[in-house]
Amino acid sequence: MMTYSPALVLLFVWALLWLLMDVRFRELTRAQKWLTPLLILLLAVFNHMLRLQIGAAALWKIIPLTMHLPFFLIFLYLTKCGVIKMTFMILSALIFTAPTVIVSGLLRQFLSGGSWAMLLSNLITYAVTLLLAQFIFRRGFNYLLKYGDNRLFLLFSIVPLLYYIYVFAAQNIDLSSFTSVSGYIVRYLPTMEVFVFYFLLLHSYKTLSEKREIEALQAVLTQELDAAEEQLTLLGAAQTQTAIYQHNMRHHLNAVEGFLSVGNPEQARDYIQKVHSDVEAITPKRFCENEIVNLLCSSFSGKAERMGVRLKAEVKLPQELSVSDTELCSLLSNGMENALHAVAVPEEPLKWVELYCGIRFNKLLIEIKNPCSGQITMRDGLPVSGREGHGYGCRSIRTIAEQHQGLCSFELKNGVFTLRVMLPLEDQ
């Protein structure tokens, strides 16, 4: 143990995992909020006392049982991320302690008996490492934990696992004589290589994340453009029909006057009602005050009509919402596209879709229903699509809900598939 105290190591690893795994104190349960710090403190005291009793060399041999396993269980309890991901994170935490071990080793080599210098160097290197973790590695680890599957983590765990084996295999080798340049390379090159691996891995995932965000934004903007074009088409047709009706209004009035002059008020009333229904038919329907939602509803209303699908929409949203237009567009577009596709299949005898959007108790509520006569395969709470290039819509809906600390559910019951989304709103 080339550090000042195992208690410092434990506190550092606790802070490191807290950052890299994006653990948020306010989201912990009441029991977790007081139990976790207590366990960490007891674990730190236990390892410090054990080191005093059996020595650093003996403690180093049993460190997987006294440090690694307890931390594995504590953070598995906190994050519920799964055994494979937690194993990867514990192995990664060991690697992030390497800079402090290296600095401590160099100090022991050049300074004799400098315990205060050792403590100061530990505190500085731990602080610098945590800053690097916060500003360089944190976002990549968060994205990796959120979107990486277990198979991917098994592959990525190979490198930190090999380093773990290297560290324990080298503990009985006396490296104090390796003082030349080549000796330092032999001692510290594996650590440098592993850090380069982590940097490249997380940088690649960060790039992938940005690419996916751009693609999602592009898809949303495309959907908005299509909806706007369809709305403009409807408005153009309505304007043309309105001009025709304005031009023919004199003839309509003459016809009404003719019916009244010959004593046929019933025919005049029927004629007026027919003209009124024709005008209503060409007048674009306004679903709500929110412009983007109104555009989308108009677009999907036209699409449903062309598909022969009966769309019932109850939309009550104000112009301003704390949810962004792109997120609203993504939620409604993905949900409605899936619903219309579900009722478009030839074997589906019922062709209807119901949409509800509204605000209750300062929460945005979206509910989309459609009949579904077949079976739906669910995986991790999401319906699985067999179509190539599809299946990302439901993931996008869940991601938006999670980002707003909201909820979403996908349910098939009594032949009706229901999507529900709840997003907390800022003060409306």
N, C-alpha and C positions, 0 to 999 in steps of 0.2 A: 504494500500500500504506500505509494510514493506521494501521499497527500498528507495534509496536516491532521485531519481527523475524519473518520467515516461519517460523523454527524454532518459535516459540511458537504460531503458527497451526497448524502441522502437529501438534504435540503436543496441542493443544486438540481438533482435529478427530479425532485418533486416540482420545482419551478419550471424546469425544462419541459417535462411532459405536460404540465399545465398549459404552457404556451403552444407547443407543437400540436397537441390534441384539441386545442381550442375549448378547454373546459371553462364554463362560465359559472361563476359562483351563484348568481341569482337564479340559475336554472336548476341548481341542486335541490334535492329534497331537504327537509328540515333535519332529518337524521344524518344525511351526508354532510351537511354544513358543519356539524360539530364533531362527527365521528372521524372524518378524514384528517383534519389537523391533529386530532388526538392520536390517531394511529401513527402518523408520520413522526410526531414528537417522541412517542414511546419507542418507535423503531430506531430513531436516531440515538436516543439514550442507551438502548439495549446494545447497539453495535459499538458505541463508544466505550461502554463498560466492558464489553467482550474483548475489545482490542487491548484494553489495559490488562485484562486477565490472561489472555492466551498469546498476545503479541500480534504484530501486524502480519507477519509471514503466515501464521496459522489461520488468521482471519481471512486472508486473501484466498486460501484454499477452499473455504466454505462460503465465500461471498455469494454464490448463486442461491444458497438457501437463506442466508441472513438478509440479503438486500434485494436481489433480482426477483425472486419468487414473491416476497411480500408486496413489492411494488407492482408486479404483474397482477396480483389479485386485487389490490386496492384500486388501480385504474381500470381494471376490467369491470369492477363494481360501479365505478363512477360513470364510465363512458358507454358500457354495454356494446363495445365495438366488435367483439368476437375474439376468439382465442388466437387466430392466425394474425390478425392485425395487431393485437396487443403484443404478441411475441416479436413482431417486426419492430415495434416501438421500443420495447425493452432493449433489444439488441442495438437499436439506434442510439438510445440514451447512453449505453456503455461507450459508444464511439465518441460521443460529445464530451465525455470526461477525459478523453485522451490528451487534449491540449494542456489541461492542468497537470496531468501526470507527467507529461514531457517537461513542462517548466519546472515542476518540483524535482524531477530527476537531475536537470541541469543545475539547479540550485544546490542540491546535495553534493554534486560533483565539485562545484567551485566554492561553496561555502560550507564550513564545518560547524555544526551545532547551531545554525541560525534558525531557531524555531519561530521567532517573530518574523523573520524574513520569509520563511516558509508559509506562515499564516497569511501575510500580506500578499504574497504572490498568488496563493490560492484564491483569495478574495478577488484580486484583480482579474485573473484569468477566468474565473467563474462569471464575473460580471460581463467581461468582454464576450464570452461565449454566449451568454444569454442575450446580449444585444444582437449578436450575429443571428441567433436563432429567431429573434423577434423580427428583424428587418430583412433577412435574406431567406431563411428556411421555413418560416411559419406558414406563409401562404401556400407554398408547395406541399407541405405536409398536410395542411387542412384539405386541400383539393384532392390529394392522393387518398386520404382516409375517406373522403366523401364519395368519390367516384370509382376508386379502385376496387376490383373484386378480389375474392380470396385467392384465386389462382394467380393473379398478378402479384399479390403480396408474397405468395410462396416463392415465386421466381425472384423477386427483389430481395427476399430474406437470405438468399444464398451468400451474397457479399458480406453483410454484417455477421452472418453465422461463421463464415470462414475467418473473419477477423477475430471473432470471439474465441474460436479455437486457437488461433495464432497467439492471442494474448495469454491464454492459460498454458499453452505449450511452452512459451518463452519464459514463464515465471521462474523456472529452475535453472535458467541459463544466466551466467554471470556476464552481463554486457558492459560492466564498468571499464573494461580494457578497450572498448570500442570508442576511442577518443579522436581518431583521425576523421577526415572528411568522409572517407568511404565507410568508416564505422558508424558515423551518424546517419548516413544514408541507409545502411542495413537496419538500424534501430528504428528509424522514424519514417522511412519510405512507405511501408504498408499503411500507416495512419494517414499520410498525405494522399495516397491513392484512394483510400476509402472516402475521404472527404471530397475528393474530386468526383467520385462516383455519385455521391449524394447531391452535389451541386448540379451536375449534368442531368441527373434523374429528375430533380425537382424543377430545374429550368425547363426541361422538355415538357413536363406536366403543366407548368405555368403557360408555356406557349400554346399547348393544346387547349388549355382552359380559355385563353383569350380567343383562339380560333373558334371554339364552340360558341362563345358569347357573341362573336361577330356573325357567325352563321345564324344563330338564333335571332339576332337583331335584324339581319337581312331578311329572314323568313317573315318576321313580324311586319317589317316595312313593306314587303311584297304583298302581304295580306291586306295591309292598310291601303296600298295603292289599288289593288284589285277591287276592294270595297268602295273606294272613292270613285273609281272609273264606272263601276256599276251604278252607283248613286247618281253620277253625272249623266249616265245614259238614261236613267229613269227620269231625272229632272228635265233632260232635253226632250224626251218623248212627251212628258207632261206639259212642257212649255208649248210644244207644237200643237197638242190637242187643245190646250187652253186657248191658243190663238185661233184655232178653227172654231171653237165654241163661241169665242168673242165675235168672230166674223158672222157666225150663224145665229147669234143671239136675237137679231132683228126678226129672223124667220121663226125662231121659237116663240117670241112674243106675239107675232102675228098669228101663229097657230093657236096659242092659248086664247087670244082675243077672238079668233074665229069660233072656237068651241063655246066660249061664253056668249057670243052674239046670237048663236042659234039655240041657246038654252041648254047646253050640255056641260054643266059644271063638273060632273063626275069624270068625263073624258079630259077636261082641262086639268083636274087634280091628278089623274093618272099620268098625263103627259108631263106635268111639272115634276112628279116623283121620278119618272124615268130620266128626265134631264138631270135631276139632282143626283141620282145613283150613278149616272155616267160621269158627272163631274167628280164625285167622290172616288170613282174607280181610277181616274187618271191623276188624282192628287197624291203625291208621295206621303206615305205614312210616317209620322214621327213617333218613335218609340219612347224616347226619354230626352232629357236636357243635355246629357253628356254626348258630345259630338262624335267621339271615336266609337262609343258603344252604339250610337244611333246609326252610324255608317255600317258597322259590322252587322247589326240586326237587319238593316235594309238589304245588305248583300246576301245574307243567308236566307232571308225571306224570299228573295228572287230565285235563289238557287233551289230552295225547297219547292217553290211553285213549279219550276221547270222539271223537277224530278217527280212531281206528283205526290209530294209529301206535305201533310198538313202540319204547319208550324203554329204553335200557340206560344206567344211570347208575352210575358208580363215583366216589364222592365221599368224600374223606378229608381233612377240614379241621378244625382245632381251633376252640374257641370264640372265642379272641382272635386277631385278625390285625391287622397294621399297616396294611392296606388298609381304608379306611372302608367301612361298610355300604352307603352310597349308591353307591360305586364298584363294589363287588361286585355289587350289584343291577343296576347299569347294564350291566356286562360280561355277566352271565349272562342277563339279560332280553333284551338286544338279540341276543345270539348264539342263544339258544333260540327266540326269536320268528322270526328269519330262517330257522332250520333247520326249524321246524314249518311255516312258510309254504311253504318249498321243496318239502316232501313232500306238501303238501295239494292240489297241482294235480292235475286228473284224468289228465293225460298221464304222471304219474310212477307207474310200476307198483310200485316199491319204496317202502315206507313204514316207515322206521326212522330213529332218531336215536341217536347215541352221545355221551355226555357224560362227560368225565373232569375231576376237580378234585383237585389234591393239591399237596403241598409236597416239593420235592426240592432239595437243596443250598441251603436257605434261600431258595427262589424259589417263588412261587405259579405253578402251571401250570394252564392251562385249555385243554381241547381239545374241540371240538364237531365231529362228523362227520355228514353226511347225504348220501344219494345225490342226484345231479343229472344228469339225462339231457340237458338242454339246454346251451346255450352261455351263458357269463357274460362280459359286457363289463367289463374292468378299466380304471380310469383312476387314475393316480397311486398304483398299488398297492392301490386299493380297488374292490370290485365296485360297478357302477353299477346303481341301481334305476330301473325305468321307471314305478314306481307313484307316483302323486301323493302328496306328503306323506311319502314314505319316502326312504331312502338316508342318513339321519342316524345310524343305529345304528352302522354301521361307522366313521364319522368319530368318534363318541363313544368307541368302543373304542380307536381309535388315539390319540386325545387323552389318555385315561387312561393308556395304556401309555407315551406320551411324558412325561407328567408324573411318572411314577415311574422314568424312565430304563429302561423295559422295552422289550419287543418284541412285535409282533403281526404275523400273516401270514394272508392269505386265499389259498387254493390250490384249484384244481380239477384233479384228476388221476385218470385211469381211472374217470371217472364218479362220483367222490366229492369233495364239497366239504368242505374242512377249515379250521376257524378255530383258530388257536393263539395264545395270549397267555402271556407270561412277564413277571412283575413281581417285581423284587427286594424282599425283605422285610427289615424290621429284625430284630434278633436275636430269634428265636422261642424 
